[in-house]
Amino acid sequence: MTTLITGATSGIGESLAKLYADNNEQVIACGRNTEKLAKLSQHQNIESCQFDATDLQDIRSSTVAYTQFDRVILNAGNCEYIDDARNFDSSLFERVITTNLLSMGYCLEALLPKIKPGGQLVIVSSSVTYLPLPRSQAYGASKAGVSYLANSLAVDLKDIDVTLVHPGFVKTPLTDKNDFPMPMAVSAEKAANYIYKGVAKRRKEVHFPHRFTFILKFLRMLPTPLWLKLAKGLSR
């Protein structure tokens, strides 16, 4: 089995690459960090592939030698917050949308035809899509687009199984920058285990940690005015 993973140089992607490799799968670890990729490729089951996921031609040229994958996991992404919605930062918004959403389209164009019939496409979104949250205009919009993209692909792809991943808070170098509490946060290794098990069962959605995501799913059933009142309190 061959699994290609984007965003494999840190966080969830790195933990997934190591987990699949430790389970005797051939892993193509993708990212931009040459030092991290070189370190990952020391594992006997990991081959590194460097490209910028926001550059279609770079993805194409870097993966031209690969003809077929059993599984593609699109995990690369970034998170930035809009601290002052009244003075909206369109440059930040564009940057996040490009990194998190447009890059998915580029990867799909270059890699989707190479997934063999009966293979799997795994798309990592976020549980932020369940509810509108403070400062999340850019990140939340990008991940909402990612989730819709995955769900619509699941309708149209007849010979490939699509799994959509909605993680809660995960302790990674990216979330280390967060200046707010992260309830029920899990390690990147534990997140990778949740995903690994869910993908093995070909689940349509993998969300975790369950206690946290079930709370969010419950809260989204509240009347919108009530949730807005609660959310405004969180943003103070």
Accessible surface in RSA format (square Angstrom, percent):
REM  Atomic radii and reference values for relative SASA: ProtOr
REM  Chains: A
REM  Algorithm: Lee & Richards
REM  Probe-radius: 1.40
REM  Slices: 20
REM RES _ NUM      All-atoms   Total-Side   Main-Chain    Non-polar    All polar
REM                ABS   REL    ABS   REL    ABS   REL    ABS   REL    ABS   REL
RES MET A   1   115.75  59.9  72.56  48.0  43.19 102.8  53.26  45.3  62.50  82.8
RES THR A   2    35.60  25.3  35.60  36.1   0.00   0.0  11.40  15.3  24.20  36.6
RES THR A   3     0.00   0.0   0.00   0.0   0.00   0.0   0.00   0.0   0.00   0.0
RES LEU A   4     0.00   0.0   0.00   0.0   0.00   0.0   0.00   0.0   0.00   0.0
RES ILE A   5     0.00   0.0   0.00   0.0   0.00   0.0   0.00   0.0   0.00   0.0
RES THR A   6     2.88   2.1   2.88   2.9   0.00   0.0   1.37   1.8   1.51   2.3
RES GLY A   7    19.42  24.0   0.00   N/A  19.42  24.0  14.50  39.8   4.92  11.0
RES ALA A   8     0.00   0.0   0.00   0.0   0.00   0.0   0.00   0.0   0.00   0.0
RES THR A   9    19.59  13.9  18.80  19.1   0.79   1.9   0.71   1.0  18.88  28.5
RES SER A  10    46.99  39.7  43.03  57.4   3.95   9.1  11.59  24.7  35.40  49.6
RES GLY A  11    11.52  14.2   0.00   N/A  11.52  14.2   6.77  18.6   4.75  10.6
RES ILE A  12    20.90  11.9  17.42  13.0   3.48   8.4  17.42  12.5   3.48   9.4
RES GLY A  13     0.00   0.0   0.00   N/A   0.00   0.0   0.00   0.0   0.00   0.0
RES GLU A  14    31.14  17.9  31.14  23.6   0.00   0.0   4.66   9.0  26.48  21.6
RES SER A  15    13.52  11.4   7.65  10.2   5.88  13.5   4.45   9.5   9.07  12.7
RES LEU A  16     0.00   0.0   0.00   0.0   0.00   0.0   0.00   0.0   0.00   0.0
RES ALA A  17     0.00   0.0   0.00   0.0   0.00   0.0   0.00   0.0   0.00   0.0
RES LYS A  18    94.76  46.2  94.76  58.1   0.00   0.0  52.27  47.0  42.50  45.3
RES LEU A  19    35.16  19.6  32.33  23.1   2.83   7.1  34.67  24.3   0.49   1.3
RES TYR A  20     3.34   1.6   3.34   1.9   0.00   0.0   2.49   1.9   0.85   1.0
RES ALA A  21     0.52   0.5   0.00   0.0   0.52   1.2   0.00   0.0   0.52   1.4
RES ASP A  22    97.26  68.1  67.75  67.4  29.51  69.8  26.50  62.4  70.76  70.6
RES ASN A  23    67.32  46.4  48.23  46.6  19.09  46.0   7.64  18.4  59.68  57.7
RES ASN A  24   123.19  85.0 100.82  97.4  22.37  53.9  26.35  63.4  96.84  93.6
RES GLU A  25    21.52  12.4  21.39  16.2   0.13   0.3   7.77  15.0  13.75  11.2
RES GLN A  26    91.51  51.2  91.30  66.7   0.20   0.5  40.77  86.8  50.73  38.5
RES VAL A  27     1.64   1.1   0.00   0.0   1.64   4.0   0.00   0.0   1.64   4.5
RES ILE A  28     6.84   3.9   6.84   5.1   0.00   0.0   6.84   4.9   0.00   0.0
RES ALA A  29     0.00   0.0   0.00   0.0   0.00   0.0   0.00   0.0   0.00   0.0
RES CYS A  30     0.35   0.3   0.34   0.4   0.02   0.0   0.35   0.9   0.00   0.0
RES GLY A  31     9.87  12.2   0.00   N/A   9.87  12.2   9.87  27.1   0.00   0.0
RES ARG A  32   160.94  67.6 147.99  75.4  12.96  30.9  41.23  56.3 119.72  72.6
RES ASN A  33    71.53  49.3  61.39  59.3  10.14  24.4  19.44  46.8  52.09  50.3
RES THR A  34    82.61  58.8  75.04  76.1   7.57  18.0  46.51  62.5  36.10  54.6
RES GLU A  35   143.01  82.1 134.39 101.7   8.62  20.5  53.94 104.3  89.07  72.7
RES LYS A  36    67.14  32.8  66.46  40.8   0.68   1.6  47.05  42.3  20.09  21.4
RES LEU A  37     5.38   3.0   5.38   3.9   0.00   0.0   5.38   3.8   0.00   0.0
RES ALA A  38    56.80  52.2  49.07  75.7   7.73  17.6  53.32  75.1   3.47   9.2
RES LYS A  39   146.65  71.5 138.30  84.9   8.35  19.9  82.34  74.1  64.31  68.5
RES LEU A  40     7.92   4.4   4.67   3.3   3.25   8.2   7.89   5.5   0.02   0.1
RES SER A  41    45.43  38.4  27.24  36.4  18.19  41.9  12.10  25.8  33.33  46.7
RES GLN A  42   149.14  83.4 113.74  83.1  35.40  84.3  46.07  98.1 103.07  78.2
RES HIS A  43    55.06  30.1  42.44  29.5  12.62  32.3  44.85  46.2  10.20  11.9
RES GLN A  44   161.54  90.3 121.64  88.9  39.90  95.0  48.01 102.2 113.53  86.1
RES ASN A  45    17.20  11.9  15.81  15.3   1.39   3.3   0.89   2.1  16.31  15.8
RES ILE A  46     9.63   5.5   0.59   0.4   9.04  21.8   1.46   1.0   8.17  22.2
RES GLU A  47    96.37  55.3  92.57  70.0   3.80   9.0  38.25  74.0  58.12  47.5
RES SER A  48    41.03  34.7  25.38  33.9  15.66  36.1   0.05   0.1  40.99  57.4
RES CYS A  49     8.83   6.7   3.12   3.5   5.72  13.4   6.03  15.3   2.80   3.0
RES GLN A  50    90.59  50.7  75.14  54.9  15.44  36.8  24.73  52.6  65.86  50.0
RES PHE A  51     6.03   3.0   2.24   1.4   3.78   9.8   4.44   2.7   1.58   4.5
RES ASP A  52    40.04  28.0  39.10  38.9   0.94   2.2  10.88  25.6  29.16  29.1
RES ALA A  53    15.75  14.5  12.30  19.0   3.45   7.8  12.30  17.3   3.45   9.1
RES THR A  54    46.40  33.0  29.39  29.8  17.01  40.5  14.76  19.8  31.64  47.8
RES ASP A  55    62.18  43.6  58.01  57.7   4.17   9.9  12.77  30.0  49.41  49.3
RES LEU A  56    35.61  19.8  31.32  22.4   4.28  10.8  31.32  22.0   4.28  11.5
RES GLN A  57   118.73  66.4 116.33  85.0   2.41   5.7  61.06 130.0  57.68  43.7
RES ASP A  58    45.52  31.9  40.60  40.4   4.92  11.6  11.57  27.2  33.95  33.9
RES ILE A  59     0.00   0.0   0.00   0.0   0.00   0.0   0.00   0.0   0.00   0.0
RES ARG A  60    95.89  40.3  89.97  45.9   5.92  14.1  30.77  42.1  65.11  39.5
RES SER A  61    74.54  63.0  55.01  73.4  19.53  45.0  49.76 106.0  24.77  34.7
RES SER A  62    35.72  30.2  12.07  16.1  23.65  54.5  13.48  28.7  22.24  31.2
RES THR A  63     0.78   0.6   0.78   0.8   0.00   0.0   0.00   0.0   0.78   1.2
RES VAL A  64   111.69  73.5  96.68  87.5  15.01  36.2  97.88  85.0  13.81  37.5
RES ALA A  65    89.19  82.0  57.09  88.1  32.10  73.0  67.69  95.3  21.50  56.9
RES TYR A  66    38.00  17.7  34.86  19.8   3.14   8.2  31.97  24.0   6.03   7.4
RES THR A  67   116.94  83.2  95.31  96.6  21.63  51.5  70.74  95.0  46.20  69.8
RES GLN A  68   104.30  58.3  88.14  64.4  16.16  38.5  17.35  36.9  86.95  65.9
RES PHE A  69     1.24   0.6   0.32   0.2   0.93   2.4   1.24   0.8   0.00   0.0
RES ASP A  70    17.43  12.2  15.47  15.4   1.95   4.6   1.74   4.1  15.69  15.6
RES ARG A  71    14.14   5.9  14.14   7.2   0.00   0.0   0.07   0.1  14.07   8.5
RES VAL A  72     1.14   0.8   1.14   1.0   0.00   0.0   1.14   1.0   0.00   0.0
RES ILE A  73     0.00   0.0   0.00   0.0   0.00   0.0   0.00   0.0   0.00   0.0
RES LEU A  74     2.79   1.6   2.79   2.0   0.00   0.0   2.79   2.0   0.00   0.0
RES ASN A  75    19.96  13.8  11.34  11.0   8.63  20.8   0.01   0.0  19.95  19.3
RES ALA A  76    22.84  21.0  18.85  29.1   3.99   9.1  20.81  29.3   2.03   5.4
RES GLY A  77    35.29  43.5   0.00   N/A  35.29  43.5   5.40  14.8  29.89  66.9
RES ASN A  78    46.99  32.4  45.32  43.8   1.67   4.0   7.53  18.1  39.46  38.1
RES CYS A  79    18.02  13.6  11.63  13.0   6.38  15.0   7.55  19.1  10.46  11.3
RES GLU A  80    39.85  22.9  35.75  27.0   4.10   9.8  21.24  41.1  18.61  15.2
RES TYR A  81    44.52  20.8  33.80  19.2  10.72  27.9  23.54  17.7  20.98  25.9
RES ILE A  82     5.14   2.9   1.71   1.3   3.43   8.3   3.09   2.2   2.05   5.6
RES ASP A  83   112.30  78.7  78.08  77.7  34.22  80.9  33.61  79.1  78.69  78.5
RES ASP A  84    67.81  47.5  62.05  61.8   5.76  13.6  32.18  75.7  35.63  35.5
RES ALA A  85    58.28  53.6  40.27  62.1  18.01  41.0  40.47  57.0  17.81  47.2
RES ARG A  86   216.58  90.9 188.56  96.1  28.02  66.7  71.88  98.2 144.70  87.7
RES ASN A  87   108.88  75.1  90.48  87.4  18.40  44.3  32.46  78.1  76.42  73.9
RES PHE A  88    97.30  48.7  69.17  42.8  28.12  73.2  69.17  41.9  28.12  80.5
RES ASP A  89    61.82  43.3  55.94  55.7   5.88  13.9  21.53  50.7  40.29  40.2
RES SER A  90    78.46  66.3  72.53  96.8   5.93  13.7  40.19  85.6  38.28  53.6
RES SER A  91    70.61  59.7  64.74  86.4   5.86  13.5  28.49  60.7  42.11  59.0
RES LEU A  92    18.07  10.1  17.96  12.8   0.11   0.3  17.96  12.6   0.11   0.3
RES PHE A  93    65.24  32.6  65.24  40.4   0.00   0.0  65.24  39.6   0.00   0.0
RES GLU A  94   118.51  68.0 114.69  86.8   3.82   9.1  36.99  71.5  81.52  66.6
RES ARG A  95   114.55  48.1 107.67  54.9   6.88  16.4  63.53  86.8  51.02  30.9
RES VAL A  96     1.10   0.7   0.29   0.3   0.81   2.0   1.10   1.0   0.00   0.0
RES ILE A  97    31.61  18.0  31.61  23.6   0.00   0.0  31.61  22.8   0.00   0.0
RES THR A  98    36.74  26.1  36.74  37.2   0.00   0.0  28.79  38.7   7.95  12.0
RES THR A  99    33.27  23.7  32.21  32.7   1.06   2.5  18.26  24.5  15.01  22.7
RES ASN A 100     0.07   0.0   0.00   0.0   0.07   0.2   0.00   0.0   0.07   0.1
RES LEU A 101    44.12  24.6  42.01  30.1   2.11   5.3  42.01  29.5   2.11   5.7
RES LEU A 102    83.01  46.2  79.90  57.2   3.11   7.8  82.10  57.7   0.91   2.4
RES SER A 103     3.33   2.8   3.32   4.4   0.01   0.0   0.28   0.6   3.06   4.3
RES MET A 104     4.51   2.3   3.62   2.4   0.89   2.1   2.96   2.5   1.55   2.1
RES GLY A 105    36.00  44.4   0.00   N/A  36.00  44.4  30.36  83.3   5.64  12.6
RES TYR A 106    66.77  31.2  66.63  37.9   0.14   0.4  35.21  26.5  31.56  38.9
RES CYS A 107     4.36   3.3   4.28   4.8   0.08   0.2   0.00   0.0   4.36   4.7
RES LEU A 108    16.82   9.4  14.66  10.5   2.16   5.4  15.54  10.9   1.28   3.4
RES GLU A 109    91.55  52.6  75.11  56.8  16.44  39.1  36.77  71.1  54.78  44.7
RES ALA A 110     7.36   6.8   0.52   0.8   6.83  15.5   1.30   1.8   6.06  16.1
RES LEU A 111     1.54   0.9   1.54   1.1   0.00   0.0   1.54   1.1   0.00   0.0
RES LEU A 112    32.21  17.9  28.18  20.2   4.03  10.1  29.52  20.7   2.69   7.2
RES PRO A 113   107.70  78.5  66.97  61.1  40.73 148.0  79.98  66.0  27.72 172.3
RES LYS A 114    41.89  20.4  38.91  23.9   2.98   7.1  36.49  32.8   5.40   5.8
RES ILE A 115     9.63   5.5   0.40   0.3   9.23  22.2   0.40   0.3   9.23  25.0
RES LYS A 116    74.16  36.2  71.97  44.2   2.19   5.2  32.49  29.2  41.66  44.4
RES PRO A 117    97.86  71.3  82.79  75.5  15.07  54.8  83.35  68.8  14.51  90.2
RES GLY A 118    45.60  56.2   0.00   N/A  45.60  56.2  35.84  98.4   9.76  21.9
RES GLY A 119     2.11   2.6   0.00   N/A   2.11   2.6   2.11   5.8   0.00   0.0
RES GLN A 120     4.31   2.4   4.31   3.2   0.00   0.0   0.34   0.7   3.97   3.0
RES LEU A 121     1.09   0.6   1.06   0.8   0.03   0.1   1.06   0.7   0.03   0.1
RES VAL A 122     0.00   0.0   0.00   0.0   0.00   0.0   0.00   0.0   0.00   0.0
RES ILE A 123     0.00   0.0   0.00   0.0   0.00   0.0   0.00   0.0   0.00   0.0
RES VAL A 124     6.76   4.4   6.53   5.9   0.22   0.5   6.53   5.7   0.22   0.6
RES SER A 125     3.28   2.8   0.00   0.0   3.28   7.5   0.00   0.0   3.28   4.6
RES SER A 126    11.02   9.3  11.02  14.7   0.00   0.0   2.36   5.0   8.65  12.1
RES SER A 127     6.75   5.7   6.25   8.3   0.50   1.2   0.00   0.0   6.75   9.5
RES VAL A 128    16.25  10.7   9.94   9.0   6.31  15.2  12.21  10.6   4.04  11.0
RES THR A 129    39.86  28.3   8.52   8.6  31.34  74.7  10.22  13.7  29.64  44.8
RES TYR A 130    17.72   8.3   7.01   4.0  10.72  27.9   7.56   5.7  10.16  12.5
RES LEU A 131     8.84   4.9   5.20   3.7   3.64   9.1   7.39   5.2   1.45   3.9
RES PRO A 132    89.85  65.5  75.29  68.6  14.57  53.0  87.18  72.0   2.67  16.6
RES LEU A 133    53.12  29.6  40.19  28.8  12.93  32.5  42.47  29.8  10.65  28.7
RES PRO A 134    38.28  27.9  19.23  17.5  19.05  69.3  30.10  24.8   8.18  50.9
RES ARG A 135    69.93  29.4  65.21  33.2   4.72  11.2  39.58  54.1  30.35  18.4
RES SER A 136    11.43   9.7   8.04  10.7   3.39   7.8   3.63   7.7   7.80  10.9
RES GLN A 137    71.28  39.9  58.35  42.6  12.93  30.8  40.08  85.3  31.19  23.7
RES ALA A 138     0.08   0.1   0.00   0.0   0.08   0.2   0.00   0.0   0.08   0.2
RES TYR A 139    37.10  17.3  37.10  21.1   0.00   0.0  13.58  10.2  23.52  29.0
RES GLY A 140    11.90  14.7   0.00   N/A  11.90  14.7  10.33  28.3   1.57   3.5
RES ALA A 141    45.28  41.6  27.49  42.4  17.79  40.5  35.59  50.1   9.69  25.7
RES SER A 142     0.00   0.0   0.00   0.0   0.00   0.0   0.00   0.0   0.00   0.0
RES LYS A 143     9.90   4.8   9.90   6.1   0.00   0.0   2.86   2.6   7.05   7.5
RES ALA A 144    48.20  44.3  41.77  64.5   6.43  14.6  43.43  61.2   4.77  12.6
RES GLY A 145    21.93  27.0   0.00   N/A  21.93  27.0  17.98  49.3   3.95   8.9
RES VAL A 146     0.00   0.0   0.00   0.0   0.00   0.0   0.00   0.0   0.00   0.0
RES SER A 147    10.92   9.2  10.92  14.6   0.00   0.0  10.92  23.3   0.00   0.0
RES TYR A 148   165.88  77.4 162.76  92.6   3.12   8.1 117.41  88.2  48.47  59.7
RES LEU A 149    44.37  24.7  41.13  29.4   3.24   8.1  44.05  30.9   0.31   0.8
RES ALA A 150     0.53   0.5   0.08   0.1   0.45   1.0   0.35   0.5   0.17   0.5
RES ASN A 151    81.97  56.5  77.47  74.9   4.49  10.8  24.07  57.9  57.90  56.0
RES SER A 152    41.23  34.8  35.79  47.8   5.44  12.5  29.59  63.0  11.64  16.3
RES LEU A 153    28.17  15.7  27.38  19.6   0.79   2.0  28.03  19.7   0.14   0.4
RES ALA A 154    46.11  42.4  22.91  35.4  23.21  52.8  24.70  34.8  21.42  56.7
RES VAL A 155   104.11  68.5  91.79  83.1  12.32  29.7  98.10  85.2   6.01  16.3
RES ASP A 156   100.18  70.2  85.64  85.2  14.53  34.4  21.55  50.7  78.62  78.4
RES LEU A 157    36.65  20.4  27.88  19.9   8.77  22.0  28.94  20.3   7.71  20.8
RES LYS A 158   175.38  85.6 135.79  83.3  39.58  94.2 105.22  94.7  70.15  74.7
RES ASP A 159    77.17  54.1  66.37  66.1  10.80  25.5  38.04  89.5  39.13  39.0
RES ILE A 160    16.61   9.5   8.82   6.6   7.79  18.8   9.73   7.0   6.88  18.7
RES ASP A 161    43.86  30.7  42.32  42.1   1.54   3.6   3.87   9.1  39.99  39.9
RES VAL A 162     5.10   3.4   1.75   1.6   3.35   8.1   1.75   1.5   3.35   9.1
RES THR A 163     1.31   0.9   1.31   1.3   0.00   0.0   0.03   0.0   1.28   1.9
RES LEU A 164     5.73   3.2   5.65   4.0   0.07   0.2   5.65   4.0   0.07   0.2
RES VAL A 165     0.00   0.0   0.00   0.0   0.00   0.0   0.00   0.0   0.00   0.0
RES HIS A 166    11.62   6.3  11.62   8.1   0.00   0.0  11.62  12.0   0.00   0.0
RES PRO A 167     8.48   6.2   7.16   6.5   1.32   4.8   7.16   5.9   1.32   8.2
RES GLY A 168    12.01  14.8   0.00   N/A  12.01  14.8   2.54   7.0   9.47  21.2
RES PHE A 169    45.63  22.8  43.12  26.7   2.51   6.5  44.96  27.3   0.67   1.9
RES VAL A 170     7.59   5.0   6.19   5.6   1.40   3.4   6.19   5.4   1.40   3.8
RES LYS A 171   119.43  58.3 109.55  67.2   9.89  23.5  57.33  51.6  62.11  66.2
RES THR A 172    16.64  11.8  12.10  12.3   4.54  10.8  14.03  18.9   2.61   3.9
RES PRO A 173    84.14  61.3  74.40  67.8   9.74  35.4  76.77  63.4   7.36  45.8
RES LEU A 174    58.19  32.4  51.02  36.5   7.18  18.0  53.89  37.8   4.30  11.6
RES THR A 175    24.88  17.7  23.52  23.8   1.36   3.2  24.18  32.5   0.70   1.1
RES ASP A 176   107.55  75.3  76.72  76.4  30.83  72.9  28.54  67.2  79.00  78.8
RES LYS A 177   141.38  69.0 110.32  67.7  31.06  74.0  85.51  77.0  55.87  59.5
RES ASN A 178    30.13  20.8   7.74   7.5  22.39  53.9   2.42   5.8  27.71  26.8
RES ASP A 179   113.12  79.2  73.83  73.5  39.29  92.9  48.65 114.5  64.47  64.3
RES PHE A 180    63.02  31.5  48.13  29.8  14.89  38.7  53.56  32.5   9.46  27.1
RES PRO A 181   117.05  85.3 100.09  91.2  16.96  61.6 111.61  92.1   5.44  33.8
RES MET A 182    48.86  25.3  29.79  19.7  19.07  45.4  30.25  25.7  18.61  24.7
RES PRO A 183    66.37  48.4  54.70  49.9  11.67  42.4  65.94  54.4   0.43   2.6
RES MET A 184    63.98  33.1  36.34  24.0  27.65  65.8  50.93  43.3  13.06  17.3
RES ALA A 185    22.58  20.8   3.84   5.9  18.74  42.6   3.84   5.4  18.74  49.6
RES VAL A 186    12.43   8.2   8.91   8.1   3.52   8.5  12.43  10.8   0.00   0.0
RES SER A 187    43.67  36.9  40.16  53.6   3.52   8.1  30.56  65.1  13.11  18.4
RES ALA A 188     9.94   9.1   8.84  13.6   1.10   2.5   8.84  12.5   1.10   2.9
RES GLU A 189   109.87  63.1 108.09  81.8   1.78   4.2  58.44 113.0  51.43  42.0
RES LYS A 190   108.30  52.8 104.38  64.0   3.93   9.3  54.98  49.5  53.32  56.8
RES ALA A 191     0.00   0.0   0.00   0.0   0.00   0.0   0.00   0.0   0.00   0.0
RES ALA A 192     1.33   1.2   1.33   2.0   0.00   0.0   1.33   1.9   0.00   0.0
RES ASN A 193    59.15  40.8  59.15  57.2   0.00   0.0  11.51  27.7  47.65  46.1
RES TYR A 194    55.51  25.9  49.54  28.2   5.97  15.5  32.74  24.6  22.78  28.1
RES ILE A 195     0.00   0.0   0.00   0.0   0.00   0.0   0.00   0.0   0.00   0.0
RES TYR A 196    51.19  23.9  50.58  28.8   0.61   1.6  29.98  22.5  21.21  26.2
RES LYS A 197   128.08  62.5 125.57  77.0   2.51   6.0  73.12  65.8  54.96  58.5
RES GLY A 198     4.84   6.0   0.00   N/A   4.84   6.0   4.19  11.5   0.65   1.5
RES VAL A 199     0.72   0.5   0.49   0.4   0.23   0.6   0.49   0.4   0.23   0.6
RES ALA A 200    73.20  67.3  38.41  59.3  34.80  79.2  46.81  65.9  26.39  69.9
RES LYS A 201   136.47  66.6 107.28  65.8  29.19  69.5  71.40  64.3  65.07  69.3
RES ARG A 202    95.55  40.1  85.32  43.5  10.23  24.4  37.63  51.4  57.92  35.1
RES ARG A 203   118.86  49.9 112.16  57.2   6.70  16.0  28.38  38.8  90.48  54.8
RES LYS A 204   128.39  62.6 118.54  72.7   9.85  23.5  97.05  87.4  31.34  33.4
RES GLU A 205    56.12  32.2  43.80  33.1  12.33  29.3  21.50  41.6  34.62  28.3
RES VAL A 206     9.76   6.4   7.32   6.6   2.44   5.9   9.76   8.5   0.00   0.0
RES HIS A 207    24.66  13.5  23.25  16.2   1.41   3.6   5.53   5.7  19.13  22.3
RES PHE A 208     0.00   0.0   0.00   0.0   0.00   0.0   0.00   0.0   0.00   0.0
RES PRO A 209    14.08  10.3  14.08  12.8   0.00   0.0  14.08  11.6   0.00   0.0
RES HIS A 210    89.59  49.0  87.47  60.8   2.12   5.4  49.72  51.2  39.88  46.4
RES ARG A 211   169.07  71.0 160.01  81.6   9.07  21.6  69.01  94.3 100.06  60.6
RES PHE A 212    20.02  10.0  20.02  12.4   0.00   0.0  20.02  12.1   0.00   0.0
RES THR A 213     0.00   0.0   0.00   0.0   0.00   0.0   0.00   0.0   0.00   0.0
RES PHE A 214   114.91  57.5 109.98  68.1   4.93  12.8 110.37  66.9   4.54  13.0
RES ILE A 215    76.34  43.4  73.82  55.0   2.52   6.1  76.24  54.9   0.10   0.3
RES LEU A 216    15.30   8.5  15.30  10.9   0.00   0.0  15.30  10.7   0.00   0.0
RES LYS A 217    42.24  20.6  40.15  24.6   2.09   5.0  23.27  20.9  18.97  20.2
RES PHE A 218   119.40  59.7 117.65  72.9   1.75   4.6 118.55  71.9   0.85   2.4
RES LEU A 219    39.53  22.0  39.42  28.2   0.11   0.3  39.42  27.7   0.11   0.3
RES ARG A 220   120.87  50.7  95.29  48.6  25.58  60.9  25.03  34.2  95.84  58.1
RES MET A 221   141.57  73.3 108.07  71.5  33.50  79.8  74.79  63.6  66.78  88.5
RES LEU A 222    42.34  23.6  31.96  22.9  10.38  26.1  32.69  23.0   9.65  26.0
RES PRO A 223    85.71  62.5  73.21  66.7  12.50  45.5  85.62  70.7   0.09   0.5
RES THR A 224    91.72  65.2  84.92  86.1   6.80  16.2  50.92  68.4  40.79  61.7
RES PRO A 225   100.47  73.2  90.27  82.3  10.20  37.1  94.11  77.7   6.36  39.5
RES LEU A 226    78.29  43.6  73.68  52.7   4.61  11.6  77.61  54.5   0.69   1.8
RES TRP A 227    16.60   6.7  16.60   8.0   0.00   0.0  16.60   8.8   0.00   0.0
RES LEU A 228    76.54  42.6  76.54  54.8   0.00   0.0  76.54  53.8   0.00   0.0
RES LYS A 229   155.84  76.0 145.62  89.3  10.22  24.3  92.02  82.8  63.82  68.0
RES LEU A 230    82.37  45.9  75.72  54.2   6.65  16.7  78.92  55.4   3.45   9.3
RES ALA A 231     9.84   9.0   9.16  14.1   0.67   1.5   9.47  13.3   0.37   1.0
RES LYS A 232   130.95  63.9 127.17  78.0   3.77   9.0  76.42  68.8  54.53  58.1
RES GLY A 233    34.67  42.8   0.00   N/A  34.67  42.8  19.44  53.4  15.23  34.1
RES LEU A 234   117.49  65.4  89.73  64.2  27.76  69.8  93.49  65.7  24.01  64.6
RES SER A 235    68.54  57.9  34.51  46.1  34.03  78.4  23.88  50.8  44.67  62.6
RES ARG A 236   234.61  98.5 167.22  85.2  67.39 160.5  95.51 130.5 139.10  84.3
END  Absolute sums over single chains surface
CHAIN  1 A    11944.8       9896.1       2048.8       6719.9       5224.9
END  Absolute sums over all chains
TOTAL         11944.8       9896.1       2048.8       6719.9       5224.9
